[in-house]
Amino acid sequence: MSSLAQQNGNAAAELRRMTRRSLHAVMATTACDHKQVGDGWPVTSIVVPAAHIDGSPILLISDLADHTRHLRRDPRLSLLFTDGNIDAGQSERIDTDNARLTIFGRAVADHAPETRQRYLQTHPDAAQYADFADFDFYHVAVEAVYWVGGFGKQRRLTGNQFVIDGCQPLIDGHDEVIFHMNSDHADAIADIVEYFTDQDKNDGWKMVAIDCDGMDLECNSADSRPLRVNFTETIRNPGEARDILVEMCKKSRGQVS
């Protein structure tokens, strides 16, 4: 791999992580039959996306929303993510130097079971309305990505550089990996938690999701939030998942430097 390709790969992984930890995004669409402005006006709204295993955004939106009508006429959109997401109830303002990422793409209706599963793994509360007749899942076919990290810091990637190719085996084998780790290697998960995070390893951590960039864990403690553990390398299949988890476990036990 060339040094430029490696740099782009590292940058893409970090930008995907930014979307995976974002609480929401601002979506821009092109107005169509809007009650207040004419066709063609740019219109923004807040959405709650999830990131698929390959890094592409997933949306769950209602037919009753203006932005859904816009997307059915013109599927082009942009999604703005920031590292300055504010929890409800906080009054802090977002620093203008906070990193922000714009994804340009097209919304494509997606009824694949794994798309639904991935979204609800990220946003379990959405199960209350996900099956309503007026709601549908969409994935975003990414065409370009633009990142600004503050004054003078920016990077531009193509959609092919941002979204991971060749990871269908991991999508297909996702549930088997989860079951195997939780059933046979709970001790390894606990050791990884202790080494790579500041959480208590004895809280009964379980893997709930895995993707090309890391894994999501949850535990028995009512006070604990879901825990994200990032991988140092991008994976694409269950075999690579096994390899990186074995390596992380060995490192947590002092078996490798």
C-alpha positions as CSV (number, residue, x, y, z in Angstrom):
1,M,0.0,0.0,0.0
2,S,1.3,3.4,-0.9
3,S,1.9,6.0,1.8
4,L,-0.8,8.2,0.4
5,A,-3.3,5.3,0.3
6,Q,-2.4,4.5,3.9
7,Q,-2.8,8.1,5.0
8,N,-6.3,8.2,3.3
9,G,-7.2,4.9,5.0
10,N,-6.2,6.2,8.4
11,A,-8.1,9.5,7.8
12,A,-11.2,7.6,6.7
13,A,-11.2,5.4,9.7
14,E,-11.0,8.4,12.0
15,L,-13.8,10.2,10.2
16,R,-16.0,7.1,10.3
17,R,-15.4,7.0,14.1
18,M,-16.6,10.6,14.2
19,T,-19.9,9.6,12.6
20,R,-20.3,6.5,14.8
21,R,-20.1,8.6,18.0
22,S,-22.3,11.5,16.9
23,L,-25.6,11.8,18.6
24,H,-27.3,13.5,15.6
25,A,-26.6,15.2,12.3
26,V,-27.9,18.2,10.3
27,M,-29.3,17.1,7.0
28,A,-29.7,19.4,4.0
29,T,-32.2,18.5,1.2
30,T,-33.7,20.3,-1.8
31,A,-37.2,21.7,-1.3
32,C,-40.1,20.1,-3.2
33,D,-43.7,21.2,-2.6
34,H,-42.7,23.0,0.6
35,K,-45.4,25.1,2.2
36,Q,-43.1,28.1,2.9
37,V,-40.4,28.2,0.1
38,G,-40.3,27.4,-3.5
39,D,-38.8,24.3,-5.1
40,G,-35.0,24.2,-5.1
41,W,-34.4,26.0,-1.8
42,P,-31.9,24.3,0.5
43,V,-33.7,23.1,3.6
44,T,-32.0,21.7,6.8
45,S,-33.4,19.4,9.5
46,I,-32.0,17.4,12.4
47,V,-31.8,13.7,12.0
48,V,-30.5,10.8,14.0
49,P,-28.4,8.6,11.8
50,A,-26.6,5.4,12.5
51,A,-23.4,4.1,10.9
52,H,-23.6,0.8,9.1
53,I,-20.8,-1.8,9.5
54,D,-19.1,-0.4,6.4
55,G,-19.4,3.2,7.6
56,S,-22.2,4.4,5.4
57,P,-24.9,6.4,7.2
58,I,-28.4,4.9,7.8
59,L,-31.5,7.0,8.3
60,L,-34.9,6.1,9.7
61,I,-37.3,8.8,8.6
62,S,-41.1,9.3,8.2
63,D,-43.0,9.9,5.0
64,L,-44.8,12.7,6.8
65,A,-41.5,14.7,7.1
66,D,-40.8,17.4,4.6
67,H,-37.2,16.1,4.1
68,T,-38.5,12.7,3.0
69,R,-40.7,14.2,0.3
70,H,-37.7,16.2,-0.8
71,L,-35.5,13.1,-1.0
72,R,-38.1,11.2,-3.1
73,R,-37.9,14.0,-5.7
74,D,-34.2,14.5,-5.4
75,P,-32.3,11.9,-3.4
76,R,-29.2,14.1,-3.0
77,L,-28.4,15.2,0.5
78,S,-25.6,16.3,2.8
79,L,-25.2,15.3,6.4
80,L,-23.2,17.5,8.8
81,F,-21.6,15.8,11.8
82,T,-19.7,17.6,14.6
83,D,-17.7,16.6,17.6
84,G,-19.7,19.2,19.5
85,N,-22.9,17.3,20.0
86,I,-24.6,18.5,23.2
87,D,-26.5,16.2,25.5
88,A,-30.1,17.3,26.2
89,G,-30.2,19.8,29.1
90,Q,-26.8,21.3,28.6
91,S,-26.4,24.9,27.7
92,E,-22.9,24.8,26.4
93,R,-22.4,26.3,22.9
94,I,-20.5,24.5,20.2
95,D,-17.0,25.8,19.7
96,T,-16.4,26.9,16.1
97,D,-13.1,25.2,16.2
98,N,-14.7,21.8,16.8
99,A,-14.2,19.3,14.0
100,R,-17.1,18.9,11.6
101,L,-17.6,16.5,8.8
102,T,-19.9,16.8,5.8
103,I,-21.0,13.7,3.9
104,F,-22.5,14.2,0.4
105,G,-24.6,11.3,-0.9
106,R,-27.9,10.0,-2.1
107,A,-30.6,8.5,0.0
108,V,-31.6,4.9,-1.1
109,A,-34.5,3.1,0.4
110,D,-33.1,0.0,2.2
111,H,-35.3,-2.8,3.5
112,A,-32.5,-5.3,4.2
113,P,-32.9,-6.9,7.7
114,E,-29.3,-6.1,8.6
115,T,-29.9,-2.4,8.0
116,R,-32.8,-2.4,10.4
117,Q,-30.8,-4.4,12.9
118,R,-27.8,-2.1,12.7
119,Y,-30.0,1.0,13.2
120,L,-31.8,-0.4,16.2
121,Q,-28.6,-1.6,17.8
122,T,-27.5,2.0,17.7
123,H,-30.8,3.5,18.7
124,P,-32.9,0.9,20.6
125,D,-35.6,3.4,21.5
126,A,-36.4,3.7,17.8
127,A,-38.0,0.2,17.9
128,Q,-41.1,2.0,19.3
129,Y,-41.9,3.5,15.9
130,A,-39.6,1.7,13.4
131,D,-42.5,-0.5,12.2
132,F,-45.0,2.3,11.8
133,A,-46.4,2.3,8.2
134,D,-45.0,5.8,7.5
135,F,-41.4,5.1,8.5
136,D,-38.7,3.7,6.3
137,F,-35.0,3.0,6.4
138,Y,-32.6,4.5,4.0
139,H,-28.9,4.2,3.5
140,V,-26.8,7.0,2.2
141,A,-24.7,6.1,-0.9
142,V,-21.7,8.3,-0.1
143,E,-20.2,10.3,-3.0
144,A,-17.8,12.6,-1.2
145,V,-16.6,13.7,2.3
146,Y,-15.3,17.0,3.5
147,W,-13.7,17.4,7.0
148,V,-12.7,20.6,8.7
149,G,-10.8,20.3,11.9
150,G,-10.3,23.9,12.7
151,F,-8.5,26.8,11.1
152,G,-6.4,25.6,8.2
153,K,-7.2,21.9,8.8
154,Q,-9.2,20.1,6.2
155,R,-9.4,16.9,4.2
156,R,-11.4,15.8,1.2
157,L,-12.1,12.1,0.5
158,T,-14.2,10.3,-2.2
159,G,-17.0,8.1,-1.2
160,N,-15.0,5.0,-2.1
161,Q,-12.2,6.2,0.2
162,F,-14.6,6.7,3.1
163,V,-16.9,3.7,2.9
164,I,-15.2,0.3,3.4
165,D,-15.5,-2.1,0.5
166,G,-15.4,-5.9,0.8
167,C,-17.0,-6.2,4.2
168,Q,-20.1,-8.2,3.3
169,P,-18.6,-11.3,5.1
170,L,-18.6,-9.3,8.3
171,I,-22.2,-8.2,7.8
172,D,-23.2,-11.8,7.1
173,G,-21.2,-13.2,10.0
174,H,-22.0,-10.4,12.5
175,D,-24.4,-12.3,14.8
176,E,-22.2,-15.4,14.9
177,V,-19.2,-13.3,16.0
178,I,-21.3,-11.7,18.8
179,F,-22.7,-15.1,20.0
180,H,-19.3,-16.7,20.0
181,M,-17.6,-13.9,21.9
182,N,-20.3,-13.7,24.5
183,S,-20.7,-17.4,24.9
184,D,-17.1,-18.5,24.9
185,H,-14.9,-15.5,25.6
186,A,-16.6,-13.3,28.2
187,D,-13.3,-13.3,30.1
188,A,-11.5,-11.9,27.0
189,I,-14.0,-9.1,26.7
190,A,-13.6,-8.3,30.4
191,D,-9.8,-8.1,30.0
192,I,-10.1,-5.9,26.9
193,V,-12.4,-3.6,28.8
194,E,-9.9,-3.3,31.7
195,Y,-6.9,-2.6,29.5
196,F,-8.4,-0.3,26.8
197,T,-11.0,1.7,28.8
198,D,-11.4,3.1,32.3
199,Q,-14.5,0.9,33.0
200,D,-14.7,-1.9,35.6
201,K,-14.1,-5.3,34.0
202,N,-16.3,-7.0,36.5
203,D,-19.5,-5.3,35.4
204,G,-20.6,-8.2,33.1
205,W,-19.7,-6.6,29.7
206,K,-21.1,-8.2,26.6
207,M,-20.6,-7.4,23.0
208,V,-23.7,-6.1,21.3
209,A,-22.3,-5.0,17.9
210,I,-19.1,-5.2,15.8
211,D,-18.2,-3.3,12.7
212,C,-15.1,-2.6,10.5
213,D,-13.8,0.0,13.0
214,G,-14.6,-1.4,16.4
215,M,-17.1,-2.9,18.7
216,D,-19.9,-1.8,21.0
217,L,-20.3,-3.3,24.5
218,E,-22.9,-3.0,27.2
219,C,-23.0,-4.2,30.8
220,N,-25.3,-5.1,33.7
221,S,-24.8,-1.8,35.5
222,A,-27.8,0.5,35.3
223,D,-25.6,3.6,35.6
224,S,-23.3,2.6,32.7
225,R,-23.7,3.8,29.1
226,P,-22.9,1.6,26.1
227,L,-19.1,1.4,25.6
228,R,-17.2,1.9,22.3
229,V,-13.8,0.2,21.8
230,N,-12.1,1.1,18.6
231,F,-9.8,-1.2,16.6
232,T,-6.4,-0.2,15.5
233,E,-6.9,-1.7,12.1
234,T,-9.9,-2.0,9.7
235,I,-11.5,-5.4,9.5
236,R,-13.7,-6.9,6.8
237,N,-14.6,-10.4,7.8
238,P,-15.0,-12.7,10.8
239,G,-11.5,-14.1,10.5
240,E,-10.0,-10.6,10.7
241,A,-12.3,-9.9,13.7
242,R,-11.0,-13.0,15.4
243,D,-7.4,-12.0,14.7
244,I,-7.7,-8.4,16.1
245,L,-9.7,-9.5,19.2
246,V,-7.1,-12.2,19.9
247,E,-4.3,-9.6,19.6
248,M,-6.2,-7.2,21.9
249,C,-6.7,-9.9,24.4
250,K,-3.1,-10.9,24.4
251,K,-2.1,-7.3,24.8
252,S,-4.4,-6.8,27.7
253,R,-2.8,-9.9,29.4
254,G,0.7,-8.7,28.8
255,Q,1.4,-11.4,26.3
256,V,2.6,-9.0,23.6
257,S,4.4,-5.7,23.7
